[in-house]
Amino acid sequence: MKWTDIHDIAIELSDRHPEVDPLKINFVDLRSWVLALPKFNDEPQRCGEKILEAIQAAWIEETA
């Protein structure tokens, strides 16, 4: 997965962290969790706030 695979990342995060409310996660933790996903393979510095916001929004939608 790459940073642009927003929906795939959101699904993985939802599966791995079902107890977490995505509205309450900070971007530092979110970034760390994405980097720790086994299928994730992209450069850490390619991530910005807009990508993290999109991942968070997709995760919120996934849990709705």
N, C-alpha and C positions, 0 to 999 in steps of 0.2 A: 504494500500500500504506500501511496505517496500522500503528501499534504492535501492534494487536490481531491483525494478520494473521501470527501466529506461524509457521505452517507455510510460508506463501509466502516469508517472510523467510528461514527456514532453508534452503529449496530454493535461493533466490538466492545465499545465502552459500556454500552447498556448491558450487554451480556456479562461482562467482567465485573461491573460495579452496580449491581441491581439495587443496592441499598442507598446509593448516592442520589441526591436530588441535583440534577444538572444545573438548576437555577442557583445553587449555593456554592458551586465549585469555583475556585479562583483560577486564573489563567496559568499561573505557575504550576499548580498541580495538574491541570488539564494537559498542558504541554508535556509534562513528565510522564503522565499516563499514556499519552499517545506514543511517545518515544519508546515506551516499554512494551508496546504491543508486539507480539511475536512476528506478525506478518508485516509490520511497518518497516520500510526501508527507504528512507529519504534523509536528506541533510537537515540537521536540526536548525541551522541558520536560515533555512528557506521559509520558516514559519513566522508569521506576523500576527498582529492583533486581529486583523480582519479574518484570517483563516481560523483562529481560535474562536472568534465569535460565530462563524459559520458552523463549526463543529459543535459548539454548545447549542446553537439553535436546532441543528439536526438531531442532537441527542434529546433535547426537550421534546421535539416532535415524535421521536421514536418511543418515548416513554408515555406519551399522551394516550 
